[in-house]
Amino acid sequence: MLVVFLLAFLALASSTLQMKMTSAKTSMIKDSEILQGQHLRVSAFHYPPFFMVTQETDGNATYSGYCYNIIEWMAQQYQLRITFVPVNQSEIIKFGITQAIINQLVKTKEVDIVPMVLIPTVERTRSMDFTIPLLIGNSRLMLRYPEKESRLVAVVQPFSLLTWACLFITFVAMIGTLAIFSRYQNTRNSSSVSTSFWEILGRNTLTTLGCLTGQGFYIPQNLRLHIRIPIALWCLVAVVICNAYSGTLTSFLTVTKMKPIINSLEELASSDHYKLTAEYNSAFNDKFLKAKSGYLKVLGDSLRQNPHLLFRDYNEAIDNVLKKDAVYVRGGADILSRIYEDMTANNGKCRLTASKPLGDVLFLSLGLKKGEHYNTVFMKGLTRLRESGLLTYWFSQVTPNIDKCLITSNNVAKLSNSKIRKFNIADTSSIFLLLIAGMLSSLLCFLGELTIHYLKR
């Protein structure tokens, strides 16, 4: 009886599963029929790496890029009839490329799809539909490639200012101590040859300096213990200081160091040298101009005070960065593409660089005409495309390799200042404390000899 029940249950489950699979298949067929053979008009514009237009010698245009691959795949899957409609250049000049493309979809209704990864803002969603996110990434800053730091002051860079001050004070104190002790010893010397204090001071200055620079010096045999102690400790200080200085100086002279770059919007807002540049009517521009507080408002105020840094043609972004000390913020793929274009145009020379990825997350989608009956099916097709892994592959194909232009810790030739640290007072404190202890010991020894001398009289 139990066996019969189990067999009946399995038969029912199999029948239910088959019905569901048949229903899902029927639904997919119906969805496919909705989109099958549709005639869709698509914007055509040049904006690497997402959509690129190449003019052939016969006058025809060919298309490529990340978003073009998406449209081409959808066309093959659903036998779509695609017509590419170029964006009017006068519209780009007037509104900027992003708004010109959106106007083509929303205002003039010339197209049904915008093959450009856009940020779905609240204002945009009121007039157009967006697909599922086809690209998720971070913003970056594009700025001028940093200059090399001058090596004219490299001779004083191995030590911090406080270390140099301590070294100078101990140098002067050592000279004074040796001069006083030598003067006292000379007064007790039975020799009839008198030596002035300035002569003693000069001789001890040369002794102290010669020891510090490793040039050597002469020590008379009749020097007292209270003079030999500070000289011996000064020799130890000289060994430590000279070796530390020479090793660090070699690093400062041989490793190329770049001036620091801006790596966040907060740093840009607090900078007196760099200003923000942005594209008219872009989501980034709106974010800054509509900000009410914080560093975003500071950047928005900067744009209002410097309207010449607002541009419509994305090529102006590079000019503003190179010639006007501006910083451009955009999606990471955009920034890397702009840098690659400039590097290629200048025979591989890096004139631009990019910051580290900012902390934001961008969800970028294609734009669709509002309320079209096939929009849902179109997005289901894009879901299948995303699950296939092709989006990741296509993006890797259009993402340029500009590692040579990026300031990273892995690039030894572009180490930042933090990688070659100056010796500070904490690093050399032990040797200075040892010298101070030695001078105190010398003073005690001197006082002891002085006491014994007067007791014998």
C-alpha positions in Angstrom: 0.0 0.0 0.0 2.8 2.4 0.9 4.6 1.6 -2.4 1.4 2.5 -4.4 1.1 5.8 -2.4 4.7 6.8 -3.1 4.4 6.0 -6.8 1.2 8.0 -7.1 2.9 11.0 -5.3 5.9 10.9 -7.6 3.6 10.7 -10.7 1.7 13.8 -9.5 4.9 15.7 -8.7 6.3 14.9 -12.1 3.1 16.0 -13.8 3.0 19.3 -11.9 6.7 20.0 -12.7 6.1 19.3 -16.3 3.0 21.6 -16.4 5.1 24.4 -14.8 7.9 24.0 -17.3 5.4 24.0 -20.1 3.8 27.1 -18.7 7.2 28.9 -18.3 8.2 27.9 -21.8 4.8 29.2 -23.2 5.3 32.4 -21.3 8.8 32.8 -22.7 7.4 32.2 -26.2 4.7 34.8 -25.6 7.3 37.3 -24.3 9.5 36.6 -27.3 6.6 37.2 -29.6 5.9 40.6 -28.1 9.5 41.8 -28.9 10.0 39.5 -31.9 10.8 41.5 -35.1 10.1 44.9 -33.5 11.6 47.9 -35.3 13.6 49.9 -32.8 15.3 53.2 -33.3 18.6 53.6 -31.4 20.7 56.7 -30.7 24.1 56.8 -32.4 26.9 59.0 -31.0 30.5 58.9 -30.2 31.3 58.4 -26.5 34.0 55.8 -25.8 34.0 53.1 -24.5 30.2 52.7 -24.5 29.3 53.7 -28.0 31.8 54.5 -30.7 31.3 55.7 -34.3 33.9 55.1 -37.0 33.6 56.8 -40.3 34.7 54.6 -43.2 36.3 55.9 -46.4 33.1 55.2 -48.4 31.2 57.6 -46.1 29.4 54.8 -44.1 29.6 54.6 -40.4 30.4 51.5 -38.3 29.6 51.1 -34.6 31.3 49.5 -31.7 31.5 49.6 -27.9 30.0 48.1 -24.8 26.5 49.4 -25.3 26.5 48.6 -29.0 27.4 45.0 -28.2 24.3 44.9 -26.0 22.0 46.2 -28.7 23.5 43.8 -31.3 23.0 40.8 -29.0 19.4 41.7 -28.4 18.8 42.2 -32.1 20.1 38.7 -32.8 18.1 37.1 -30.0 14.8 38.7 -31.0 15.3 39.4 -34.7 15.0 43.1 -34.1 15.2 45.6 -36.9 17.5 48.3 -35.7 17.9 51.8 -37.1 20.6 54.0 -35.7 19.7 57.7 -35.5 22.7 60.0 -35.1 22.4 62.6 -32.4 22.3 66.2 -33.8 25.7 67.8 -33.3 24.1 71.2 -32.7 22.1 69.6 -29.8 25.3 68.3 -28.3 26.9 71.8 -28.5 23.8 73.4 -26.9 23.0 70.9 -24.2 25.9 68.6 -23.8 26.1 65.0 -25.0 24.2 63.4 -22.1 21.2 65.7 -22.3 21.2 65.7 -26.1 20.9 61.9 -26.1 18.1 62.1 -23.5 16.3 64.8 -25.5 16.4 62.5 -28.5 14.4 60.0 -26.5 12.1 62.2 -24.4 11.5 65.5 -26.3 11.9 64.8 -30.0 11.0 61.1 -29.6 13.4 60.2 -32.5 14.5 57.0 -30.8 13.2 54.2 -28.7 16.5 53.3 -26.9 19.4 55.2 -25.6 22.5 52.9 -25.7 24.3 54.9 -23.0 24.8 53.8 -19.4 22.9 56.5 -17.5 22.3 57.1 -13.8 18.6 56.7 -13.1 17.8 60.0 -11.2 14.4 60.9 -9.9 13.9 63.5 -12.6 14.8 61.1 -15.4 12.5 58.3 -14.2 9.6 60.7 -14.6 10.1 60.9 -18.4 11.8 57.7 -19.3 12.2 54.0 -18.3 15.4 52.4 -17.3 16.6 48.8 -17.8 18.1 46.7 -15.1 21.6 47.8 -14.1 24.1 46.7 -16.8 27.1 48.2 -15.1 27.9 48.7 -11.5 31.0 50.7 -10.6 32.5 53.6 -8.7 33.3 57.2 -9.6 36.9 58.4 -10.1 38.6 61.8 -10.4 40.6 62.7 -13.5 43.4 65.1 -12.8 46.7 66.2 -14.3 49.6 63.8 -14.0 51.6 64.9 -11.0 55.0 66.6 -11.4 58.2 65.1 -9.9 59.3 66.7 -6.7 62.3 68.9 -6.9 65.6 67.4 -5.7 67.2 70.7 -4.8 66.4 70.3 -1.2 67.0 66.5 -1.1 70.1 67.2 1.0 68.0 68.1 4.0 65.1 65.7 3.5 66.5 62.6 5.2 65.8 64.1 8.7 62.8 66.0 10.0 63.1 69.6 11.1 63.0 68.6 14.8 65.8 66.1 14.2 68.0 68.6 12.5 67.3 71.1 15.4 68.3 68.5 18.0 71.4 67.6 16.1 72.4 71.2 15.9 71.8 71.8 19.6 73.8 68.7 20.6 76.5 69.8 18.2 76.8 73.2 19.8 76.5 71.7 23.3 79.3 69.2 22.5 81.6 72.0 21.3 80.9 74.1 24.4 81.4 71.2 26.8 84.7 70.2 25.2 85.9 73.8 25.1 85.1 74.4 28.8 86.7 71.2 29.9 89.8 71.8 27.7 90.1 75.3 29.0 90.1 74.1 32.5 92.7 71.4 31.8 94.9 74.0 30.2 94.8 76.2 33.3 96.1 73.3 35.3 98.7 72.4 32.8 102.2 73.5 33.9 103.2 74.4 30.4 104.3 78.0 29.9 102.5 78.1 26.4 99.2 79.9 26.9 96.3 79.1 24.7 93.4 81.5 24.2 89.8 80.4 24.7 88.9 81.1 21.0 91.8 78.9 19.9 90.5 76.1 22.1 86.9 76.7 20.8 88.1 76.4 17.2 90.1 73.3 17.8 87.2 71.5 19.5 84.8 72.7 16.8 87.0 71.0 14.2 87.2 67.9 16.4 83.5 67.7 16.8 82.8 68.4 13.1 85.5 66.0 11.9 84.0 63.2 14.0 80.5 63.9 12.7 81.5 63.9 9.1 83.8 60.9 9.4 87.0 62.8 8.6 88.8 61.7 11.7 90.6 63.8 14.3 93.5 63.7 16.8 93.1 63.0 20.5 96.0 63.9 22.8 97.1 61.3 25.2 96.9 63.5 28.2 93.1 64.1 28.0 91.2 63.6 31.2 88.4 61.0 31.6 85.7 63.7 31.7 86.8 64.8 28.2 87.2 61.3 26.8 83.6 60.2 27.8 81.7 62.8 25.6 84.1 62.3 22.7 83.5 58.6 22.8 79.7 59.0 22.8 79.9 61.6 20.1 81.7 59.1 18.0 78.8 56.7 18.5 76.3 59.4 17.6 78.3 60.2 14.5 78.2 56.5 13.3 74.5 56.3 13.7 73.7 59.7 12.2 76.0 59.3 9.2 74.8 55.9 8.3 71.1 56.9 8.7 71.6 60.0 6.7 73.6 58.5 3.8 71.2 55.6 3.4 68.1 57.7 3.4 69.6 60.4 1.2 70.3 57.7 -1.4 66.7 56.8 -1.4 65.6 60.4 -1.8 67.9 60.9 -4.7 67.3 57.6 -6.6 63.5 57.0 -6.2 61.3 59.2 -8.3 58.7 60.9 -6.1 55.5 62.5 -7.3 53.6 65.4 -5.7 50.5 64.1 -3.9 47.3 63.9 -5.9 43.6 64.4 -4.8 41.9 61.1 -4.1 38.5 62.2 -2.8 35.8 64.9 -3.2 36.5 66.0 0.3 40.1 66.8 -0.6 39.0 68.6 -3.7 36.5 70.7 -1.8 39.3 71.8 0.7 41.9 72.4 -2.0 42.8 76.0 -2.8 44.6 75.0 -6.0 42.2 72.7 -7.8 38.6 73.4 -9.0 35.9 71.1 -10.1 34.9 70.8 -13.8 31.7 69.2 -14.9 29.4 68.5 -17.9 26.2 70.6 -18.3 23.0 68.7 -17.4 24.9 65.6 -16.2 23.8 63.7 -13.1 27.1 64.6 -11.4 26.6 68.3 -12.2 23.1 68.3 -10.8 24.2 66.5 -7.6 26.7 69.3 -6.9 24.5 72.2 -7.8 21.5 71.0 -5.8 23.5 70.1 -2.7 22.5 72.1 0.4 25.4 71.4 2.8 28.7 69.7 3.2 31.5 69.3 0.7 29.1 68.8 -2.1 27.7 72.3 -1.6 31.2 73.6 -1.6 31.9 72.0 -4.9 28.5 73.3 -6.2 29.4 76.8 -5.2 32.8 76.4 -7.0 30.9 75.6 -10.2 28.7 78.6 -9.8 31.7 80.9 -9.2 33.6 79.3 -12.2 31.0 78.8 -15.0 33.9 78.6 -17.5 34.6 75.1 -16.0 31.2 73.8 -17.1 31.4 72.2 -20.6 29.2 70.5 -23.1 31.7 68.6 -25.3 33.4 65.9 -23.2 36.7 66.6 -25.0 36.8 70.0 -23.1 37.1 68.0 -19.8 40.7 67.1 -20.8 41.5 70.7 -21.7 40.1 72.0 -18.4 42.1 69.5 -16.4 45.4 70.2 -18.3 45.2 73.9 -18.7 42.9 75.2 -15.9 44.0 73.1 -12.9 40.6 71.4 -12.8 39.5 68.0 -11.6 36.8 66.0 -13.5 34.6 63.4 -11.7 32.8 60.7 -13.7 32.3 57.0 -13.7 35.5 55.0 -13.5 35.1 53.5 -17.0 34.7 57.0 -18.5 37.7 58.4 -16.7 40.0 55.5 -17.8 38.8 55.8 -21.4 39.5 59.6 -21.4 43.0 59.0 -20.1 43.7 56.2 -22.6 42.6 58.5 -25.5 44.9 61.2 -24.4 47.8 58.8 -23.8 47.3 57.3 -27.3 47.1 60.7 -28.9 50.4 61.7 -27.2 52.6 58.7 -28.2 52.1 56.9 -24.9 52.9 59.9 -22.7 50.9 60.2 -19.5 49.5 63.7 -19.1 46.5 62.6 -17.0 46.0 60.2 -14.1 43.0 58.9 -12.1 42.3 58.9 -8.4 41.5 55.8 -6.5 37.8 54.7 -6.9 35.6 56.8 -4.7 33.3 55.4 -2.1 30.1 55.7 -4.0 28.4 52.9 -6.0 26.9 53.7 -9.5 24.1 51.6 -11.0 24.1 52.4 -14.7 21.3 51.4 -17.1 20.1 52.0 -20.7 17.3 54.4 -21.3 14.0 53.3 -22.9 10.9 55.2 -24.1 8.4 55.6 -21.3 5.7 53.0 -21.0 6.3 50.9 -24.2 4.6 47.5 -24.1 7.8 45.7 -24.9 10.0 47.3 -22.2 9.4 44.5 -19.7 10.3 41.8 -22.2 13.3 43.8 -23.3 14.6 43.9 -19.7 14.0 40.1 -19.3 16.2 39.6 -22.3 18.9 41.8 -20.7 18.6 39.7 -17.6 19.4 36.6 -19.6 22.3 38.5 -21.2 23.7 39.5 -17.8 23.4 35.9 -16.5 25.4 34.7 -19.5 28.5 36.5 -18.3 28.9 38.3 -21.6 28.6 41.7 -20.0 31.7 41.2 -17.9 33.6 39.9 -20.9 32.6 42.8 -23.1 33.4 45.3 -20.4 36.9 43.8 -20.0 37.4 44.2 -23.7 36.6 47.9 -23.8 38.4 48.8 -20.5 41.8 50.2 -21.5 45.0 49.3 -19.7 46.5 52.6 -18.4 48.4 51.2 -15.4 51.5 53.2 -16.4 49.5 56.4 -15.8 48.1 55.5 -12.4 49.8 56.4 -9.2 49.8 53.2 -7.3 51.8 51.6 -4.5 52.7 48.8 -6.8 54.5 51.1 -9.2 58.0 51.5 -7.6 58.9 54.4 -9.9 56.0 56.5 -8.5 56.2 55.9 -4.8 54.5 58.6 -2.7 56.3 60.5 0.1 54.9 58.1 2.7 57.0 55.3 1.3 60.3 57.1 1.9 59.9 58.3 5.5 62.1 60.9 7.0 63.9 60.1 10.2 62.1 61.9 13.0 63.0 62.6 16.6 61.4 59.3 17.8 63.7 57.3 15.5 66.9 59.0 16.9 65.7 59.7 20.5 67.8 56.8 21.9 71.1 58.0 20.6 70.4 61.6 21.8 69.4 60.3 25.2 72.6 58.2 25.3 74.6 61.3 24.5 72.8 63.4 27.2 73.5 60.6 29.7 77.2 60.5 28.7 77.5 64.3 29.0 76.0 64.1 32.5 78.4 61.3 33.4 81.2 63.5 32.1 80.0 66.4 34.2 79.9 64.2 37.3 83.4 62.9 36.5 84.6 66.5 36.1 83.1 67.5 39.4 84.6 64.5 41.1 88.1 65.4 39.7 87.6 69.0 40.7 86.6 68.0 44.3 89.6 65.7 44.6 91.9 68.4 43.3 90.7 70.9 46.0 90.8 68.3 48.7 94.5 67.6 48.0 95.4 71.3 48.3 
